[in-house]
Amino acid sequence: MRTLKIGIDARFLTHPKAGGYQTYVQELVAAFNRVQPEHELWIVLAADQPQFVGLSQLRQVVEPVIIPFAGVGWREQWGLPRLARRLRLDLMHYPSNTMPWKPLVPSVATLHDTIAIGRRAVSANLHNALIDAYEAFGVRQVSRNARLVITGSDTAAHDLVAAGVPADRVRIIHHGIREDFWRRPDPAALDEFCQRRGLTRPYLLTMASADRRKNAGAAIEAFARRIDRHPNLTLVVLLTANDLRAELEGMVATSGAAGRVRFLERIPAADMPALYAGASALLFLSLREGFGLPPLESMACGTPVICSNRPPMTTLYGESVVLVEPTDINAVGLAIDRLIDDDSARGQIVSRGRETARQFSWNRAARDTIRVYEEAVGEQSREIASSFGRSTG
């Protein structure tokens, strides 16, 4: 195949809130650079984003659109399509659940999930409600306009088809794990990290965002019910957004666990391996996910996971985690007891987890994504040839 000129919307590379979209874009871009694709890849940044160093195999370009509040939507719907046409791209990749209603050049999109469609009425505030409404609009544009749609799991693919994306246009590509998650910090480095962050070991780890589906409240309640049984254990709640912090702090205050729960705001990506490795277990009790990357990262670090028995986690991770019904607080508590008290059970889960985690690679995801680009452009060529044949027949 000829060398293609491909653009990638990288708006989430420096998004102020950590999360799955940001991780996906960061790691996919880094993996593209490592695998050295034969095609010409352009990383499109916003005007307020820095240039990225170390991307010798990729080109970078800025789309200079700065409009308060409406900037992201305006850039995606107006600026990016015109930039793509101006650069004469063969293909544009929109990797964060939305795309323009009029893309102007052939496009591939990544739909991580369809969650925004169903949560618009229950968002925590007006700002989030508007974001969800825009994302729901973007999902509809993907179903209409993307030549091919990438998603991370069989479960997400099923949801996309139910939301209107034609099944023959969906391609499943699993996410990967950063290499530094495999390099477990030594005890001295873990002690230094905990001291710097004000953490006391042993601790359990859970995560909270602006979305209640992360179910951090269940982790707090389950922990609070076990504090008498495990008097030295603490709980760390990593906040990727502060929207629900007051609500969660109120739960802690009324649960009897005050003083035993530590809220930790967003930390640098470089510190995440130490945060996982220092934990006795990760509580991942999410009610719904398109993929669910934190359990994989935790497994790679050698930390066992107590995980929702909901798809796609059940199919992706199976016996490599302790599966529980995320709304059954007693079951979550018993799972905590099992991993804290039973060294043999803990060791088996850790071993299975690391074995499972090795099956997920960002380099593989990058290569598979490039093949989707090639397929999408190939489909365009076939459609042009077919149209030409009809017009001359």
C-alpha positions in Angstrom: 0.0 0.0 0.0 1.1 3.6 -0.7 2.3 5.8 2.2 -0.8 7.4 3.8 -1.0 10.8 5.4 -3.0 10.4 8.6 -4.1 12.9 11.2 -4.9 12.1 14.9 -6.9 14.5 17.0 -4.8 14.7 20.2 -6.9 17.1 22.2 -6.8 14.8 25.3 -3.0 14.7 25.5 -3.0 17.5 28.1 -6.6 17.4 29.2 -6.9 18.8 32.8 -8.8 15.7 34.0 -7.1 12.4 34.0 -9.1 9.5 32.6 -9.4 6.8 30.0 -9.5 9.1 26.9 -6.3 10.8 28.0 -4.5 7.5 28.7 -5.7 6.1 25.4 -4.4 9.0 23.3 -1.1 9.3 25.2 -0.2 5.7 25.0 -1.4 5.2 21.4 0.6 8.2 20.2 3.7 6.9 22.1 3.3 3.5 20.7 2.9 4.8 17.1 6.3 6.5 17.6 7.9 3.2 18.9 6.6 1.0 16.1 7.7 3.5 13.4 4.8 3.2 11.0 5.4 3.4 7.3 2.8 6.1 7.0 3.0 9.8 7.7 1.3 10.5 11.0 0.3 14.0 12.1 -0.6 14.7 15.7 -3.0 17.6 15.9 -2.8 19.7 19.1 -4.8 22.6 20.5 -3.2 26.1 20.6 -2.9 25.9 24.4 -1.0 22.6 24.3 2.8 22.3 24.4 4.7 20.7 21.6 5.7 17.1 22.6 9.4 16.0 22.5 10.6 12.5 21.6 8.1 11.9 18.8 10.6 11.6 16.1 8.4 9.4 13.9 5.4 11.7 14.0 4.7 15.3 12.9 2.9 17.8 15.1 0.6 20.6 14.0 -1.5 23.1 16.0 -5.1 24.0 15.2 -5.2 27.6 16.6 -8.8 27.8 17.9 -9.2 29.4 21.3 -12.9 30.1 22.2 -13.9 30.0 25.9 -16.1 27.1 26.9 -17.1 26.3 23.2 -13.5 25.8 22.2 -13.4 22.0 22.1 -16.6 21.6 20.2 -15.9 24.4 17.8 -12.4 23.0 17.1 -13.8 19.6 16.4 -16.8 20.6 14.4 -15.2 23.4 12.4 -11.4 23.7 12.8 -10.2 20.1 12.6 -12.1 19.1 9.4 -10.8 22.2 7.6 -7.3 21.6 8.8 -7.5 18.0 7.6 -8.6 19.1 4.2 -5.9 21.9 4.1 -3.2 19.3 5.0 -4.6 16.9 2.3 -4.9 14.1 4.8 -5.9 10.7 3.5 -7.6 9.9 6.8 -8.4 11.6 10.2 -8.7 9.6 13.4 -11.0 11.0 16.1 -10.0 8.9 19.2 -12.3 10.2 22.0 -15.9 9.2 21.4 -16.9 12.1 19.1 -16.3 13.4 15.6 -17.6 16.2 13.3 -21.0 16.1 11.7 -19.2 17.0 8.4 -15.7 15.5 8.5 -14.6 16.6 5.0 -12.0 13.8 4.8 -12.4 10.0 5.3 -12.4 9.3 9.1 -11.9 6.6 11.7 -13.2 7.1 15.2 -12.7 5.3 18.5 -15.9 4.9 20.6 -14.9 3.7 24.0 -18.5 3.3 25.2 -22.0 4.7 24.8 -22.4 5.7 28.4 -23.0 9.4 27.7 -26.2 8.6 25.9 -27.9 7.2 29.0 -26.5 9.5 31.7 -27.4 12.9 30.4 -30.3 13.3 32.8 -28.3 12.4 35.9 -25.0 14.3 35.5 -23.7 16.0 38.6 -23.9 19.6 37.3 -24.8 21.7 34.2 -21.2 21.7 32.9 -21.1 17.9 32.9 -24.6 17.6 31.5 -23.5 19.8 28.5 -20.4 17.7 28.0 -22.5 14.5 28.1 -25.0 16.0 25.6 -22.2 16.9 23.2 -20.7 13.5 23.6 -24.0 11.8 22.9 -24.2 14.0 19.7 -20.7 12.9 18.8 -21.6 9.2 19.2 -24.4 9.7 16.7 -22.0 11.4 14.3 -19.6 8.5 14.6 -22.3 6.0 13.7 -23.2 8.0 10.6 -19.8 9.3 9.4 -16.9 7.1 10.4 -15.7 4.6 7.8 -14.6 2.3 10.6 -15.1 2.4 14.3 -12.5 1.1 16.9 -13.6 0.0 20.4 -11.8 -1.8 23.2 -13.9 -4.8 24.1 -16.6 -7.2 22.9 -19.0 -5.7 25.4 -18.4 -2.2 24.0 -18.8 -3.4 20.5 -22.2 -4.9 21.4 -23.3 -1.6 22.9 -22.2 0.3 19.8 -24.2 -1.9 17.5 -27.2 -1.4 19.8 -26.7 2.3 19.6 -26.8 2.3 15.8 -23.2 1.6 14.6 -23.3 -0.9 11.8 -21.7 -4.2 13.0 -19.5 -4.5 9.9 -17.8 -1.2 10.6 -16.8 -2.1 14.2 -13.2 -3.3 14.9 -12.1 -4.4 18.4 -8.6 -3.5 19.6 -7.7 -4.0 23.2 -5.9 -1.4 25.2 -2.4 -2.0 26.5 -0.2 -1.4 29.6 2.7 1.1 29.9 6.0 -0.6 30.4 6.8 1.1 33.6 3.9 -0.7 35.3 6.0 -3.9 35.1 8.9 -2.4 37.0 7.8 -2.8 40.6 9.5 -0.2 42.9 11.8 -1.5 45.5 10.8 -1.2 49.2 12.8 2.0 49.7 11.2 3.7 46.7 7.7 2.7 48.0 8.5 4.1 51.4 9.6 7.4 49.9 6.5 7.6 47.7 4.2 6.9 50.7 5.9 9.4 52.8 5.8 12.1 50.1 2.1 11.5 49.5 1.1 11.1 53.1 0.0 7.5 52.7 0.0 4.8 55.4 0.5 1.2 54.5 -1.3 -1.2 54.4 -3.9 0.5 52.2 -6.6 -0.4 49.8 -7.0 1.7 46.6 -10.1 2.8 44.8 -10.8 5.5 42.2 -13.5 8.2 41.9 -14.3 10.6 39.0 -17.1 13.0 38.2 -19.2 10.0 37.3 -21.1 8.0 40.0 -20.9 4.8 37.9 -17.3 4.4 39.3 -19.2 3.5 42.5 -16.5 4.8 44.9 -19.2 5.0 47.7 -19.5 1.2 47.7 -15.7 0.9 48.3 -16.0 3.4 51.2 -18.9 1.6 52.8 -17.3 -1.9 52.4 -14.1 -0.6 53.9 -15.9 1.0 56.8 -17.6 -2.2 57.7 -14.1 -4.0 58.0 -12.1 -1.5 60.0 -12.6 -3.4 63.3 -11.4 -6.6 61.6 -8.4 -4.9 60.0 -7.3 -2.1 62.5 -4.2 -1.1 60.6 -5.8 -0.9 57.1 -6.5 2.4 55.4 -8.3 3.3 52.2 -6.9 5.6 49.5 -9.4 7.3 47.2 -7.8 8.6 44.0 -9.8 11.5 42.6 -9.5 12.0 38.9 -12.0 14.9 39.3 -13.3 16.7 42.4 -17.0 16.9 41.5 -18.1 14.2 44.0 -15.5 14.8 46.6 -17.8 16.6 49.1 -20.4 13.8 48.8 -17.7 11.1 49.3 -16.2 12.9 52.3 -19.7 13.1 53.8 -20.0 9.3 53.4 -16.7 8.8 55.2 -17.8 11.1 58.1 -21.0 9.2 58.7 -19.5 5.7 58.2 -17.2 5.7 61.2 -14.1 5.5 59.0 -13.0 9.1 59.5 -9.2 9.3 59.9 -8.8 6.0 58.0 -9.6 7.3 54.5 -7.2 9.4 52.5 -8.4 11.4 49.5 -5.6 11.9 46.9 -6.0 14.3 44.0 -4.6 13.6 40.6 -1.0 12.5 40.7 1.6 12.4 37.9 1.5 9.4 35.6 5.0 8.5 36.7 3.8 7.9 40.3 0.9 5.6 39.3 3.0 2.4 39.4 4.1 3.1 43.0 0.5 3.9 44.0 -0.7 0.6 42.7 2.3 -1.4 44.0 2.0 0.0 47.5 -1.7 -1.1 47.7 -2.8 -4.3 49.3 -5.6 -4.5 46.7 -7.4 -2.4 44.1 -11.2 -2.0 44.6 -12.6 -1.6 41.1 -16.4 -1.6 41.6 -17.5 0.3 38.5 -21.1 -0.3 37.5 -20.3 0.1 33.8 -17.2 0.3 31.6 -16.2 0.2 28.0 -12.9 -1.5 28.9 -11.6 -0.8 32.4 -7.9 -0.2 32.3 -7.0 0.2 36.1 -7.4 -3.5 36.9 -4.8 -4.3 34.2 -2.4 -1.7 35.5 -2.8 -3.0 39.0 -2.2 -6.6 37.9 1.0 -5.6 36.1 2.2 -4.0 39.3 1.6 -7.3 41.2 -1.4 -5.9 43.2 -4.6 -8.1 43.3 -7.9 -6.7 42.2 -11.4 -6.9 43.6 -13.5 -6.2 40.5 -17.1 -5.8 39.4 -18.7 -8.9 38.0 -19.9 -6.9 35.1 -18.9 -7.1 31.5 -16.4 -6.4 29.9 -14.3 -7.1 33.1 -15.7 -10.6 33.5 -14.6 -11.6 29.9 -11.4 -9.7 29.9 -10.1 -10.7 33.4 -12.1 -13.7 34.6 -10.2 -15.7 37.3 -7.4 -13.2 37.3 -9.4 -11.0 39.7 -11.8 -11.5 42.6 -15.2 -10.9 41.0 -18.0 -9.5 43.2 -21.4 -7.9 42.7 -20.5 -4.2 43.0 -23.7 -3.3 44.9 -23.3 -6.2 47.5 -21.3 -4.4 50.2 -21.0 -7.6 52.3 -19.5 -9.5 49.3 -17.0 -6.8 48.8 -16.1 -6.9 52.5 -15.6 -10.7 52.3 -13.3 -10.3 49.3 -11.2 -7.8 51.2 -10.9 -10.3 54.1 -9.8 -13.0 51.6 -7.0 -11.0 50.1 -5.8 -9.5 53.4 -6.0 -12.7 55.5 -5.2 -15.5 53.0 -1.7 -15.3 51.6 -2.2 -18.4 49.4 -5.3 -16.9 47.7 -3.6 -13.6 47.3 -0.6 -15.2 45.7 -2.8 -17.1 43.2 -4.6 -13.9 42.2 -1.4 -12.0 41.8 0.2 -14.7 39.6 -2.9 -15.0 37.4 -3.2 -11.3 37.1 0.4 -10.8 35.9 -0.1 -13.6 33.4 -3.3 -12.0 32.0 -1.8 -8.5 31.9 1.0 -9.7 29.6 -1.6 -10.3 26.9 -2.2 -6.5 26.5 0.3 -4.4 24.7 0.1 -0.8 23.4 2.5 -1.6 20.6 0.1 -4.3 19.4 -2.8 -1.9 19.7 -0.8 0.7 17.6 -0.1 -1.8 14.9 -3.7 -3.0 14.8 -4.9 0.6 14.6 -2.6 1.3 11.6 -4.2 -1.8 9.9 -7.6 -0.2 10.5 -6.4 3.0 8.9 -5.2 1.1 5.9 -8.5 -0.8 5.7 -10.5 2.4 5.9 -8.6 4.0 3.1 -8.8 0.8 1.1 -12.6 0.9 1.5 -12.6 4.4 0.2 -10.6 3.4 -2.9 -13.0 0.5 -3.6 -16.0 2.8 -3.3 -14.5 5.3 -5.8 -13.6 2.5 -8.2 -17.2 1.0 -7.9 -18.7 4.4 -8.4 -16.5 5.0 -11.5 -17.6 1.7 -12.9 -21.3 2.5 -12.4 -20.9 5.9 -14.1 -19.2 4.4 -17.1 -21.2 1.2 -17.4 
